Amino acid sequence: MRLRTLPLSLAGVSLGLMLAASDYIIRPWVVFFTLLTTVFLQILSNVSNELGDFLNGTDRSGDRQGPEYTLSKGLLSEHDFKIMICVYVLLCIASGLAMIWFSFGTFFDFGAVIVALMGIAAISGAMKYTLGRRPYGYRGLGDLYVFLFFGIVSVLGAYFVATHEIRTWILVLPAFSIGCFSTGVLNVNNIRDIRSDALTRRTIPVRIGEKKAKVYHTVLIAAGWIFMLAYASLRMFDWWHFVFVLTLPLFILHLIQVWNRTGKALDPQLPQLVISSFLFAVLAGFGFIVYLL
């Protein structure tokens, strides 16, 4: 299930829910099923990604720098993974419908239909990263989809599920922030795997080279900070709104390590950026909630 990826998927949703809680009273069951649906979607993405990479030969490459997975080790079969994908699709649907019901009290409200359509798009996006006839992850579009689903859909979607509206346009700023950090996680992964990926797919690092990919990575991290600082500044000023700045040393250390390492040595930077992004999101949301107390 690649458990180390789960905090990243929860980062945007947690921030969206906490920002909603700073503006409205939200119900616990809505929070629970929103988080649960997010976890199921992330695991569906991970399982689908492993099967797709295996079928396309990416995980079988001798140049692969990342960890070995279940299929490449022969511990489970393709049939087992197809069953798992079906199970997680059903879990996503069941949890998503519960989320909609506890939020809207009906499946026929306009807002409920919008959320259902977002859910269908999220399930499709989770599966088609490496699966299907034209997987977008193999055409250099992974960054765009991660920014969209882990950033915009994650933060704004969670906020909308909890509040039934997008209160102000500046909410796109924290969504962009988490989107940048999430795209950064994918970019580190792709820099690490640049040699093996060059044989089967055209990721951003494969297209522009490792040095420019690290420049791109630095821009993503800097942009994530700029967007969140802008949001905190545009809201009613309070020092609590900037408590997320406590995580800045983690991001600086991360960038230093990315610039100084290559190949398999970059692997520890994935969980480090995931945890840093999660702490960033939780502290950012906490700063807006504690302001009300």
ZIVEN-V39521 format. One record per backbone hydrogen bond with DSSP energy under -1.0 kcal/mol. NH is the residue of the N-H (numbers start at 1). CO is the residue of the C=O. Records with the same first field share a line. If there is no record, write none. Layout:
BEGIN
NH = CO  CO
END
This chain:
BEGIN
5 = 2
6 = 3
9 = 5
10 = 6
11 = 7
14 = 10
15 = 11
16 = 12
17 = 13
18 = 14
19 = 15
20 = 16
21 = 17
22 = 18
23 = 20
24 = 20
31 = 27
32 = 28
33 = 29
34 = 30
35 = 31
36 = 32
37 = 33
38 = 34
39 = 35
40 = 36
41 = 37
42 = 38
43 = 39
44 = 40
45 = 41
46 = 42
47 = 43
48 = 44
49 = 45
50 = 46
51 = 47
52 = 48
53 = 49
54 = 50
55 = 51
56 = 52
57 = 54
58 = 53
61 = 58
64 = 61
73 = 69
74 = 71
75 = 70
81 = 77
82 = 78
83 = 79
84 = 80
85 = 81
86 = 82
87 = 83
88 = 84
89 = 85
90 = 86
91 = 87
92 = 88
93 = 89
94 = 90
95 = 91
96 = 92
97 = 93
98 = 94
99 = 95
100 = 96
101 = 97
102 = 98
103 = 99
104 = 100
105 = 101
113 = 109
114 = 110
115 = 111
116 = 112
117 = 113
118 = 114
119 = 115
120 = 116
121 = 117
122 = 118
123 = 119
124 = 120
125 = 121
126 = 122
127 = 123
128 = 124
131 = 127
136 = 128
137 = 129
138 = 135
139 = 136
141 = 136
145 = 141
146 = 142
147 = 143
148 = 144
149 = 145
150 = 146
152 = 147
153 = 148
155 = 151
156 = 152
157 = 153
158 = 154
159 = 155
160 = 156
161 = 157
162 = 158
163 = 159
164 = 160
171 = 168
172 = 169
173 = 170
175 = 171
176 = 172
177 = 173
178 = 174
179 = 175
180 = 176
181 = 177
182 = 178
183 = 179
184 = 180
185 = 181
186 = 182
187 = 183
188 = 184
189 = 185
190 = 186
191 = 187
192 = 188
193 = 189
194 = 191
197 = 193
198 = 194
199 = 196
200 = 197
201 = 197
202 = 138
207 = 203
208 = 204
209 = 205
213 = 209
214 = 210
215 = 211
216 = 212
217 = 213
218 = 214
219 = 215
220 = 216
221 = 217
222 = 218
223 = 219
224 = 220
225 = 221
226 = 222
227 = 223
228 = 224
229 = 225
230 = 226
231 = 227
232 = 228
233 = 229
234 = 230
235 = 231
241 = 238
242 = 239
243 = 240
245 = 242
246 = 243
247 = 244
248 = 245
251 = 247
252 = 248
253 = 249
254 = 250
255 = 251
256 = 252
257 = 253
258 = 254
259 = 255
260 = 256
261 = 257
265 = 262
266 = 263
267 = 264
269 = 266
270 = 267
272 = 268
273 = 269
274 = 270
275 = 271
276 = 272
277 = 273
278 = 274
279 = 275
280 = 276
281 = 277
282 = 278
283 = 279
284 = 280
285 = 281
286 = 282
287 = 283
288 = 284
289 = 285
290 = 286
292 = 289
END
